[in-house]
């Protein structure tokens, strides 16, 4: 569950740890193709205020202060050609390696079959699809061309954070006797074992059943000199529920709405320490969600943005993973099995290797 200091429309709590790995550049680009997960409900965008859009160029305009650009020229720079799958509503951009599906007035998109959420809904005007410029810079560009990202730090230390612990049980399924804190620790240990023995130092915020304050988790990562932070969680909703699936959270970029927010607030303008890593967060989060979907076969709840405490204060690229819903009896029983927890750890480790390979080739 996510931490309580942030509203996210879910009952989540705290974050856990980080990891990285190295591989070849060819592996990075090959992994951008294919692998289609499931789709989820869309969020509707706020309609622009009457008279607020101000045309600036034929290829761009403003909506409530947000600059929108023509999607076709942007994606063409990455070798993707656009074709309407539903004229005037849904546009598909594709190349040999990538496929991106974007729909008018929707915030959810599909990137190589993986659901991800925009900060602002795409818009169609006079037969042209527009996307917000911040989304092109902080979501699409890092995923489509990681080689173009600036490397600010090599990957040496990975911190894995097992959510909750001690007096903080996390989410629960009382009928089945399951506590989130126990499952997060098991997965964190499996992940540490999977990533150890390579070129990185792999640490954990906790290796037993103890309570650690949210702020202390980020501080531990900073003191360890973490270059990657991965926080592991399991979700729940109140009462018996059919809600299930897997979602990966990264920090919401400054001046954008979090995925669970319907409207902008003044707090959205604040820049947090973790925002220094927005582009790498996007690549890391996408790869983790993609690998989890490919291996687990769970419902794809998407790559989402939130301002959880451990993400806000992260000293390095960071993600918070909600690997499933303990409130869903069928999914909870899967999570309770050794094989499923190993699949979660293996998926995250594979994603870290892709991320590390991208890091090795970026800017060269």
C-alpha positions as CSV (number, residue, x, y, z in Angstrom):
1,X,0.0,0.0,0.0
2,X,1.1,3.6,-0.6
3,X,2.0,5.9,2.2
4,X,-0.7,7.8,4.1
5,X,0.8,11.2,3.5
6,X,-0.5,11.4,0.0
7,X,-4.0,11.1,-1.5
8,X,-4.1,8.5,-4.2
9,X,-7.7,7.1,-4.3
10,X,-6.3,3.8,-3.0
11,X,-5.4,2.2,0.3
12,X,-1.7,1.9,-0.1
13,X,1.1,2.6,2.2
14,X,4.8,2.8,2.1
15,X,7.6,2.1,-0.3
16,X,10.5,-0.3,-0.3
17,X,13.7,-0.5,-2.4
18,X,15.9,-0.2,-5.4
19,X,17.9,-2.1,-7.9
20,X,19.9,-2.0,-11.2
21,X,21.7,-4.2,-13.6
22,X,23.8,-4.0,-16.8
23,X,23.4,-5.6,-20.2
24,X,24.0,-4.9,-23.9
25,X,22.5,-2.0,-25.9
26,X,20.9,-4.3,-28.4
27,X,19.0,-5.9,-25.5
28,X,17.6,-2.6,-24.6
29,X,16.1,-1.8,-28.0
30,X,14.8,-5.3,-28.5
31,X,12.8,-5.1,-25.2
32,X,10.9,-2.1,-26.3
33,X,8.9,-4.2,-28.7
34,X,5.8,-6.4,-28.2
35,X,4.5,-7.7,-24.8
36,X,0.9,-6.6,-24.6
37,X,-0.8,-6.5,-21.2
38,X,-4.4,-5.8,-20.4
39,X,-6.3,-2.5,-20.6
40,X,-8.0,-0.6,-17.7
41,X,-10.6,2.1,-17.2
42,X,-9.7,5.6,-18.5
43,X,-9.8,8.9,-16.7
44,X,-11.5,11.8,-18.3
45,X,-9.6,15.1,-18.8
46,X,-10.9,18.5,-17.5
47,X,-12.5,20.3,-20.4
48,X,-10.7,23.6,-21.3
49,X,-12.3,26.8,-20.0
50,X,-14.1,28.7,-22.7
51,X,-11.8,31.1,-24.4
52,X,-8.7,29.8,-22.5
53,X,-6.9,28.0,-25.4
54,X,-4.6,30.4,-27.1
55,X,-3.2,29.4,-30.5
56,X,0.5,29.9,-30.8
57,X,1.6,28.0,-33.9
58,X,-0.2,25.7,-36.3
59,X,1.5,22.8,-34.4
60,X,0.9,23.9,-30.8
61,X,-1.6,25.6,-28.5
62,X,-2.2,26.3,-24.9
63,X,-5.0,24.8,-22.7
64,X,-5.2,26.3,-19.2
65,X,-1.5,27.1,-19.4
66,X,-0.5,23.6,-20.7
67,X,1.3,23.5,-24.0
68,X,0.0,20.9,-26.4
69,X,1.9,19.8,-29.5
70,X,0.9,17.9,-32.6
71,X,1.6,14.2,-31.9
72,X,2.5,13.2,-35.5
73,X,5.7,15.3,-35.8
74,X,6.8,14.3,-32.3
75,X,6.5,10.6,-32.9
76,X,7.9,10.8,-36.4
77,X,11.2,11.8,-34.8
78,X,11.3,8.3,-33.3
79,X,10.3,6.6,-36.5
80,X,6.7,6.0,-35.7
81,X,3.9,6.7,-38.3
82,X,0.4,7.5,-37.2
83,X,-2.8,5.9,-38.4
84,X,-6.4,6.4,-37.1
85,X,-7.9,3.1,-35.7
86,X,-11.0,5.1,-34.9
87,X,-11.1,8.3,-37.1
88,X,-11.0,11.4,-35.1
89,X,-10.8,9.5,-31.8
90,X,-8.0,7.0,-31.5
91,X,-4.6,7.2,-33.2
92,X,-2.0,4.4,-33.4
93,X,1.6,5.2,-33.9
94,X,3.8,2.3,-34.9
95,X,7.2,1.3,-36.2
96,X,9.0,-2.0,-36.4
97,X,9.8,-1.8,-32.7
98,X,7.1,0.2,-31.0
99,X,3.4,0.7,-30.9
100,X,1.6,3.6,-29.1
101,X,-2.1,4.0,-28.9
102,X,-3.6,7.3,-27.8
103,X,-7.3,8.3,-27.6
104,X,-9.0,11.7,-27.5
105,X,-9.8,13.0,-24.0
106,X,-8.2,10.0,-22.3
107,X,-5.2,9.9,-19.9
108,X,-4.5,6.3,-20.3
109,X,-2.4,5.2,-23.3
110,X,-0.9,1.9,-24.4
111,X,2.9,1.8,-25.0
112,X,3.8,-1.5,-26.6
113,X,0.7,-3.0,-25.0
114,X,1.5,-1.7,-21.5
115,X,-0.9,0.8,-19.9
116,X,0.5,4.1,-18.8
117,X,-1.1,7.3,-17.7
118,X,-0.5,10.8,-19.0
119,X,-0.5,13.9,-16.8
120,X,-3.0,15.5,-19.1
121,X,-5.5,13.9,-21.5
122,X,-4.8,13.9,-25.2
123,X,-6.9,16.1,-27.4
124,X,-8.2,16.0,-31.0
125,X,-8.8,19.3,-32.8
126,X,-9.7,19.7,-36.4
127,X,-8.6,16.2,-37.2
128,X,-5.2,16.5,-35.4
129,X,-4.2,14.6,-32.2
130,X,-2.3,16.7,-29.6
131,X,-0.5,15.6,-26.5
132,X,0.9,17.8,-23.7
133,X,4.5,18.7,-24.1
134,X,5.4,17.6,-20.5
135,X,4.1,14.1,-21.4
136,X,6.3,14.0,-24.5
137,X,9.3,15.0,-22.4
138,X,8.7,13.1,-19.2
139,X,7.0,9.9,-20.5
140,X,7.3,9.1,-24.2
141,X,10.8,10.3,-25.0
142,X,12.6,8.4,-22.2
143,X,10.8,5.2,-23.1
144,X,11.3,5.5,-26.9
145,X,14.9,6.7,-26.9
146,X,16.7,6.0,-23.6
147,X,20.0,6.5,-25.3
148,X,19.2,10.2,-25.5
149,X,18.9,10.6,-21.7
150,X,21.6,12.3,-19.7
151,X,23.4,10.0,-17.2
152,X,24.0,11.8,-13.9
153,X,25.2,8.7,-11.9
154,X,26.3,5.2,-12.7
155,X,24.5,2.3,-11.2
156,X,26.5,1.0,-8.2
157,X,24.1,0.7,-5.3
158,X,20.5,-0.7,-5.3
159,X,18.2,-0.2,-2.3
160,X,15.2,-2.5,-2.0
161,X,12.5,-1.4,0.4
162,X,10.1,-4.0,1.8
163,X,7.0,-2.0,2.6
164,X,5.6,-1.7,6.1
165,X,6.8,-3.9,9.0
166,X,6.6,-4.2,12.8
167,X,3.5,-2.5,14.1
168,X,2.6,-1.4,10.6
169,X,1.0,-4.5,9.0
170,X,0.2,-2.9,5.8
171,X,-2.9,-4.2,4.0
172,X,-4.5,-7.3,5.2
173,X,-6.8,-10.2,4.2
174,X,-8.0,-11.1,7.7
175,X,-10.2,-14.0,6.4
176,X,-7.1,-15.7,5.0
177,X,-4.7,-14.4,7.7
178,X,-2.4,-12.5,5.3
179,X,-0.4,-9.4,6.2
180,X,1.2,-7.2,3.5
181,X,4.3,-6.7,5.6
182,X,5.2,-10.4,5.4
183,X,4.8,-10.7,1.7
184,X,6.8,-7.6,0.9
185,X,9.7,-8.8,3.0
186,X,9.7,-12.2,1.2
187,X,9.7,-10.6,-2.2
188,X,12.4,-8.1,-1.2
189,X,14.6,-11.0,-0.1
190,X,14.0,-12.9,-3.3
191,X,14.8,-9.8,-5.3
192,X,18.0,-9.1,-3.4
193,X,19.2,-12.7,-4.0
194,X,18.4,-12.3,-7.7
195,X,20.4,-9.0,-8.0
196,X,23.3,-10.0,-5.8
197,X,26.5,-11.4,-7.1
198,X,26.7,-8.9,-10.0
199,X,28.3,-5.5,-10.3
200,X,26.0,-3.8,-7.8
201,X,25.8,-3.5,-4.1
202,X,22.3,-4.6,-3.1
203,X,20.9,-3.4,0.2
204,X,17.6,-3.5,2.0
205,X,15.8,-1.0,4.2
206,X,14.7,-3.8,6.5
207,X,15.6,-7.5,6.6
208,X,13.2,-8.5,9.4
209,X,9.9,-7.6,10.9
210,X,10.5,-4.0,12.1
211,X,8.8,-0.7,11.8
212,X,10.7,2.0,9.8
213,X,9.3,5.5,9.4
214,X,8.6,6.6,5.8
215,X,11.1,9.4,6.0
216,X,13.8,7.1,7.4
217,X,13.5,4.9,4.3
218,X,14.5,7.7,2.0
219,X,17.2,8.8,4.4
220,X,18.6,5.2,4.5
221,X,18.8,5.2,0.7
222,X,20.6,8.6,0.6
223,X,23.1,7.5,3.3
224,X,23.8,4.3,1.3
225,X,24.5,6.3,-1.8
226,X,21.6,4.6,-3.6
227,X,21.5,4.8,-7.4
228,X,18.2,3.0,-7.6
229,X,15.3,2.6,-5.1
230,X,12.6,0.0,-5.4
231,X,9.7,-0.1,-2.9
232,X,7.6,-3.3,-2.8
233,X,3.9,-3.3,-1.8
234,X,0.6,-5.1,-2.1
235,X,-2.7,-3.3,-2.3
236,X,-6.2,-3.7,-0.9
237,X,-9.6,-2.0,-0.9
238,X,-12.2,-2.1,1.8
239,X,-14.4,-5.1,2.0
240,X,-14.7,-8.1,-0.4
241,X,-13.7,-6.9,-3.8
242,X,-13.3,-7.9,-7.4
243,X,-10.5,-5.3,-7.8
244,X,-7.2,-6.9,-8.7
245,X,-4.1,-6.4,-10.7
246,X,-0.6,-4.9,-10.7
247,X,0.5,-1.2,-10.9
248,X,3.8,0.6,-10.8
249,X,4.1,4.1,-9.4
250,X,6.7,6.8,-10.2
251,X,6.8,10.3,-8.9
252,X,4.5,12.8,-10.5
253,X,6.5,15.4,-12.5
254,X,6.1,19.0,-11.3
255,X,3.2,21.0,-12.7
256,X,1.3,17.8,-13.6
257,X,-1.6,15.9,-11.9
258,X,-1.1,12.6,-10.2
259,X,-3.0,9.7,-11.8
260,X,-5.6,9.7,-9.0
261,X,-6.3,13.4,-9.2
262,X,-9.2,14.8,-11.3
263,X,-8.2,18.4,-11.0
264,X,-5.0,20.4,-10.6
265,X,-4.1,22.0,-7.2
266,X,-1.5,24.5,-6.1
267,X,0.5,21.6,-4.7
268,X,1.1,20.3,-8.2
269,X,3.5,23.1,-8.9
270,X,5.9,22.0,-6.2
271,X,9.2,20.4,-7.3
272,X,10.4,17.6,-5.0
273,X,14.0,16.2,-4.8
274,X,12.8,13.0,-6.6
275,X,11.8,15.1,-9.6
276,X,15.4,15.4,-10.5
277,X,15.1,11.9,-11.9
278,X,11.8,12.2,-13.8
279,X,13.0,10.8,-17.1
280,X,14.8,7.8,-15.6
281,X,11.8,7.2,-13.4
282,X,9.7,6.9,-16.5
283,X,12.0,4.3,-18.1
284,X,12.4,2.3,-14.9
285,X,8.7,2.3,-14.1
286,X,7.7,1.3,-17.7
287,X,10.2,-1.6,-17.8
288,X,9.1,-2.9,-14.4
289,X,5.4,-2.7,-15.3
290,X,6.0,-4.3,-18.7
291,X,8.0,-7.2,-17.2
292,X,5.5,-7.8,-14.5
293,X,2.6,-8.0,-17.0
294,X,4.5,-10.3,-19.3
295,X,5.3,-12.8,-16.5
296,X,2.4,-12.6,-14.1
297,X,-0.5,-12.3,-16.5
298,X,-2.4,-10.1,-14.0
299,X,-4.7,-7.2,-14.8
300,X,-2.6,-4.3,-16.0
301,X,-3.5,-1.4,-13.8
302,X,-0.8,0.7,-15.4
303,X,2.3,2.8,-14.9
304,X,0.9,5.6,-12.7
305,X,2.1,8.8,-11.1
306,X,1.8,9.7,-7.4
307,X,3.6,11.9,-4.8
308,X,4.2,9.2,-2.2
309,X,6.7,10.1,0.5
310,X,9.4,7.7,-0.5
311,X,9.2,8.8,-4.1
312,X,9.2,12.5,-3.3
313,X,12.4,12.3,-1.3
314,X,14.2,9.6,-3.3
315,X,17.8,10.5,-3.9
316,X,17.8,8.5,-7.2
317,X,15.5,7.0,-9.7
318,X,12.7,5.2,-7.8
319,X,9.5,3.2,-8.1
320,X,6.8,1.9,-5.8
321,X,5.3,-1.4,-7.0
322,X,1.8,-2.6,-6.0
323,X,2.2,-6.2,-7.1
324,X,-1.4,-7.3,-6.4
325,X,-4.5,-7.0,-4.2
326,X,-4.8,-8.9,-1.0
327,X,-8.4,-7.9,-0.8
328,X,-9.1,-10.1,-3.8
329,X,-9.3,-13.6,-2.5
330,X,-8.1,-15.3,-5.7
331,X,-5.2,-12.9,-6.2
332,X,-4.3,-13.1,-2.5
333,X,-4.0,-16.9,-2.7
334,X,-1.6,-16.5,-5.6
335,X,0.5,-14.0,-3.7
336,X,0.7,-16.5,-0.9
337,X,2.5,-19.0,-3.1
338,X,6.3,-19.3,-3.4
339,X,6.1,-19.5,-7.2
340,X,4.1,-16.3,-7.6
341,X,6.3,-14.3,-5.3
342,X,9.4,-15.6,-7.2
343,X,7.8,-14.5,-10.4
344,X,7.4,-11.0,-9.0
345,X,11.0,-10.9,-8.0
346,X,12.2,-12.3,-11.3
347,X,10.2,-9.8,-13.3
348,X,11.6,-6.9,-11.4
349,X,15.1,-8.1,-11.7
350,X,14.7,-8.6,-15.5
351,X,13.4,-5.0,-15.7
352,X,16.4,-3.7,-13.7
353,X,18.8,-5.4,-16.2
354,X,17.1,-3.6,-19.1
355,X,17.2,-0.3,-17.2
356,X,20.9,-0.9,-16.4
357,X,21.7,-1.6,-20.1
358,X,20.0,1.6,-21.1
359,X,22.0,3.5,-18.5
360,X,25.2,2.0,-19.9
361,X,24.5,3.2,-23.4
362,X,22.8,6.5,-22.7
363,X,24.6,9.6,-24.0
364,X,27.1,7.6,-26.0
